[in-house]
């Protein structure tokens, strides 16, 4: 069973951040190149990835509040 301190492993967290940055940078480029509004999908994906990263931070803070001696 998991210890409940993190949702993502360190490698998954790095990949989530890389994906967030890439999709966030890709959306404006896609908006300039394509005539339709399909770039909004990239914004939605970036928002979902950001929500996962924020939830991971919140779970770490909650675990640290319960057990202050626990560090990364």
MARMIZA-916346 format. One record per atom (N, C-alpha, C): z, y, x. Coordinates in nm, 2 decimals. Each point is the difference from the previous one (the first is absolute). Layout:
BEGIN
+--------+--------+--------+
!     zz !     yy !     xx !
+--------+--------+--------+
!      Z !      Y !      X !
...
+--------+--------+--------+
***
This chain:
BEGIN
+--------+--------+--------+
!     zz !     yy !     xx !
+--------+--------+--------+
!   0.00 !  -0.12 !   0.08 !
!   0.00 !   0.12 !  -0.08 !
!   0.00 !   0.12 !   0.09 !
!  -0.06 !   0.11 !  -0.05 !
!  -0.01 !   0.12 !   0.08 !
!   0.13 !   0.07 !   0.00 !
!   0.02 !   0.08 !   0.10 !
!   0.13 !   0.08 !   0.01 !
!  -0.01 !   0.13 !  -0.08 !
!  -0.11 !   0.04 !  -0.06 !
!  -0.01 !   0.11 !  -0.09 !
!  -0.01 !   0.13 !   0.07 !
!  -0.01 !   0.01 !   0.13 !
!   0.00 !   0.13 !   0.06 !
!  -0.14 !   0.07 !   0.00 !
!  -0.11 !  -0.08 !   0.01 !
!  -0.13 !   0.06 !   0.00 !
!  -0.09 !  -0.08 !  -0.09 !
!  -0.10 !   0.07 !  -0.06 !
!  -0.10 !  -0.07 !  -0.08 !
!  -0.12 !  -0.04 !   0.09 !
!  -0.02 !   0.07 !   0.11 !
!  -0.11 !  -0.03 !   0.09 !
!   0.05 !  -0.03 !   0.14 !
!  -0.07 !  -0.09 !   0.06 !
!   0.02 !  -0.03 !   0.14 !
!  -0.05 !   0.12 !   0.08 !
!   0.04 !   0.01 !   0.13 !
!  -0.05 !   0.11 !   0.08 !
!  -0.15 !   0.01 !   0.01 !
!  -0.06 !  -0.12 !   0.02 !
!  -0.15 !   0.00 !   0.01 !
!  -0.07 !   0.04 !  -0.13 !
!   0.06 !  -0.05 !  -0.12 !
!  -0.05 !   0.04 !  -0.13 !
!   0.01 !   0.15 !  -0.02 !
!   0.11 !   0.06 !   0.05 !
!   0.03 !   0.14 !  -0.02 !
!  -0.10 !   0.08 !   0.08 !
!  -0.03 !  -0.04 !   0.12 !
!  -0.10 !   0.07 !   0.08 !
!  -0.14 !  -0.01 !  -0.06 !
!  -0.03 !  -0.11 !  -0.06 !
!  -0.13 !  -0.02 !  -0.06 !
!  -0.01 !   0.09 !  -0.13 !
!   0.11 !   0.01 !  -0.07 !
!   0.01 !   0.08 !  -0.12 !
!  -0.02 !   0.15 !   0.04 !
!   0.06 !   0.04 !   0.10 !
!  -0.02 !   0.14 !   0.04 !
!  -0.14 !   0.03 !   0.05 !
!  -0.06 !  -0.10 !   0.07 !
!  -0.14 !   0.02 !   0.05 !
!  -0.09 !   0.00 !  -0.12 !
!   0.02 !  -0.09 !  -0.10 !
!  -0.08 !   0.00 !  -0.12 !
!   0.01 !   0.13 !  -0.08 !
!   0.12 !   0.05 !  -0.01 !
!   0.03 !   0.13 !  -0.07 !
!  -0.08 !   0.11 !   0.07 !
!   0.01 !   0.01 !   0.13 !
!  -0.07 !   0.11 !   0.07 !
!  -0.15 !  -0.02 !  -0.01 !
!  -0.05 !  -0.12 !   0.02 !
!  -0.15 !  -0.02 !  -0.01 !
!  -0.05 !   0.03 !  -0.14 !
!   0.07 !  -0.05 !  -0.10 !
!  -0.05 !   0.03 !  -0.14 !
!   0.01 !   0.15 !  -0.04 !
!   0.11 !   0.06 !   0.05 !
!   0.02 !   0.14 !  -0.03 !
!  -0.11 !   0.09 !   0.07 !
!  -0.04 !  -0.04 !   0.12 !
!  -0.11 !   0.07 !   0.07 !
!  -0.13 !  -0.03 !  -0.05 !
!  -0.02 !  -0.12 !  -0.06 !
!  -0.13 !  -0.04 !  -0.05 !
!  -0.03 !   0.06 !  -0.14 !
!   0.10 !   0.03 !  -0.08 !
!  -0.02 !   0.06 !  -0.13 !
!  -0.08 !   0.13 !   0.00 !
!   0.04 !   0.10 !   0.08 !
!  -0.08 !   0.12 !   0.00 !
!  -0.14 !  -0.01 !   0.05 !
!  -0.02 !  -0.09 !   0.10 !
!  -0.13 !  -0.03 !   0.05 !
!  -0.09 !  -0.06 !  -0.11 !
!   0.06 !  -0.10 !  -0.07 !
!  -0.07 !  -0.06 !  -0.11 !
!  -0.03 !   0.10 !  -0.11 !
!   0.09 !   0.09 !  -0.03 !
!  -0.03 !   0.11 !  -0.10 !
!  -0.11 !   0.09 !   0.04 !
!  -0.02 !   0.03 !   0.12 !
!  -0.11 !   0.08 !   0.05 !
!  -0.13 !  -0.07 !  -0.01 !
!   0.00 !  -0.13 !   0.03 !
!  -0.13 !  -0.08 !   0.02 !
!  -0.05 !  -0.05 !  -0.14 !
!   0.09 !  -0.05 !  -0.08 !
!  -0.04 !  -0.06 !  -0.13 !
!   0.00 !   0.11 !  -0.11 !
!  -0.09 !  -0.01 !  -0.09 !
!  -0.01 !   0.09 !  -0.11 !
!   0.10 !  -0.03 !  -0.12 !
!   0.05 !  -0.12 !  -0.01 !
!   0.08 !  -0.04 !  -0.11 !
!   0.15 !   0.01 !   0.04 !
!   0.09 !  -0.04 !  -0.08 !
!   0.14 !   0.02 !   0.02 !
!   0.07 !  -0.13 !   0.05 !
!  -0.08 !  -0.08 !   0.07 !
!   0.06 !  -0.13 !   0.05 !
!   0.10 !   0.02 !   0.11 !
!   0.01 !   0.12 !   0.06 !
!   0.10 !   0.03 !   0.10 !
!   0.14 !   0.00 !  -0.06 !
!   0.01 !   0.02 !  -0.13 !
!   0.13 !  -0.01 !  -0.06 !
!   0.07 !  -0.13 !   0.02 !
!  -0.08 !  -0.11 !   0.01 !
!   0.06 !  -0.13 !   0.02 !
!   0.07 !  -0.01 !   0.14 !
!  -0.06 !   0.07 !   0.10 !
!   0.06 !   0.00 !   0.13 !
!   0.14 !   0.08 !  -0.01 !
!   0.00 !   0.10 !  -0.08 !
!   0.13 !   0.07 !  -0.01 !
!   0.10 !  -0.08 !  -0.07 !
!  -0.04 !  -0.08 !  -0.10 !
!   0.09 !  -0.09 !  -0.07 !
!   0.06 !  -0.11 !   0.09 !
!  -0.09 !  -0.06 !   0.09 !
!   0.04 !  -0.10 !   0.09 !
!   0.10 !   0.06 !   0.10 !
!  -0.03 !   0.12 !   0.05 !
!   0.09 !   0.07 !   0.10 !
!   0.14 !   0.02 !  -0.07 !
!   0.00 !   0.04 !  -0.12 !
!   0.12 !   0.02 !  -0.08 !
!   0.08 !  -0.12 !  -0.01 !
!  -0.06 !  -0.11 !  -0.03 !
!   0.07 !  -0.13 !  -0.01 !
!   0.06 !  -0.05 !   0.13 !
!  -0.08 !   0.02 !   0.11 !
!   0.05 !  -0.03 !   0.13 !
!   0.12 !   0.09 !   0.04 !
!  -0.01 !   0.12 !  -0.03 !
!   0.11 !   0.09 !   0.02 !
!   0.13 !  -0.04 !  -0.08 !
!  -0.02 !  -0.04 !  -0.12 !
!   0.11 !  -0.04 !  -0.08 !
!   0.07 !  -0.13 !   0.06 !
!  -0.07 !  -0.09 !   0.06 !
!   0.05 !  -0.11 !   0.07 !
!   0.08 !   0.04 !   0.12 !
!  -0.05 !   0.09 !   0.08 !
!   0.07 !   0.05 !   0.11 !
!   0.13 !   0.08 !  -0.03 !
!  -0.01 !   0.07 !  -0.11 !
!   0.12 !   0.07 !  -0.05 !
!   0.11 !  -0.10 !  -0.05 !
!  -0.05 !  -0.10 !  -0.07 !
!   0.10 !  -0.10 !  -0.05 !
!   0.06 !  -0.08 !   0.12 !
!  -0.08 !  -0.02 !   0.11 !
!   0.06 !  -0.07 !   0.12 !
!   0.10 !   0.09 !   0.06 !
!  -0.02 !   0.13 !   0.01 !
!   0.10 !   0.10 !   0.05 !
!   0.12 !   0.00 !  -0.08 !
!  -0.01 !   0.00 !  -0.13 !
!   0.11 !   0.00 !  -0.09 !
!   0.09 !  -0.12 !   0.01 !
!  -0.07 !  -0.12 !   0.01 !
!   0.08 !  -0.12 !   0.01 !
!   0.08 !  -0.01 !   0.14 !
!  -0.06 !   0.06 !   0.10 !
!   0.07 !   0.01 !   0.13 !
!   0.12 !   0.09 !  -0.01 !
!  -0.02 !   0.12 !  -0.07 !
!   0.11 !   0.09 !  -0.01 !
!   0.11 !  -0.06 !  -0.09 !
!  -0.03 !  -0.07 !  -0.10 !
!   0.10 !  -0.06 !  -0.09 !
!   0.08 !  -0.11 !   0.08 !
!  -0.07 !  -0.07 !   0.08 !
!   0.07 !  -0.11 !   0.08 !
!   0.09 !   0.07 !   0.10 !
!  -0.05 !   0.11 !   0.06 !
!   0.08 !   0.07 !   0.10 !
!   0.13 !   0.06 !  -0.06 !
!  -0.01 !   0.05 !  -0.13 !
!   0.11 !   0.05 !  -0.07 !
!   0.10 !  -0.10 !  -0.03 !
!  -0.04 !  -0.12 !  -0.03 !
!   0.09 !  -0.11 !  -0.02 !
!   0.07 !  -0.05 !   0.12 !
!  -0.08 !  -0.01 !   0.11 !
!   0.05 !  -0.05 !   0.13 !
!  -0.04 !   0.10 !   0.11 !
!   0.09 !   0.10 !   0.02 !
!  -0.03 !   0.11 !   0.09 !
!  -0.02 !  -0.05 !   0.15 !
!   0.05 !  -0.11 !   0.03 !
!  -0.02 !  -0.05 !   0.14 !
!  -0.13 !  -0.06 !   0.03 !
!  -0.08 !  -0.02 !  -0.10 !
!  -0.13 !  -0.07 !   0.01 !
!  -0.10 !   0.10 !   0.05 !
!  -0.07 !  -0.03 !   0.10 !
!  -0.11 !   0.08 !   0.05 !
!  -0.13 !  -0.08 !   0.00 !
!  -0.11 !   0.07 !   0.03 !
!  -0.13 !  -0.07 !   0.01 !
!   0.00 !  -0.10 !   0.10 !
+--------+--------+--------+
***
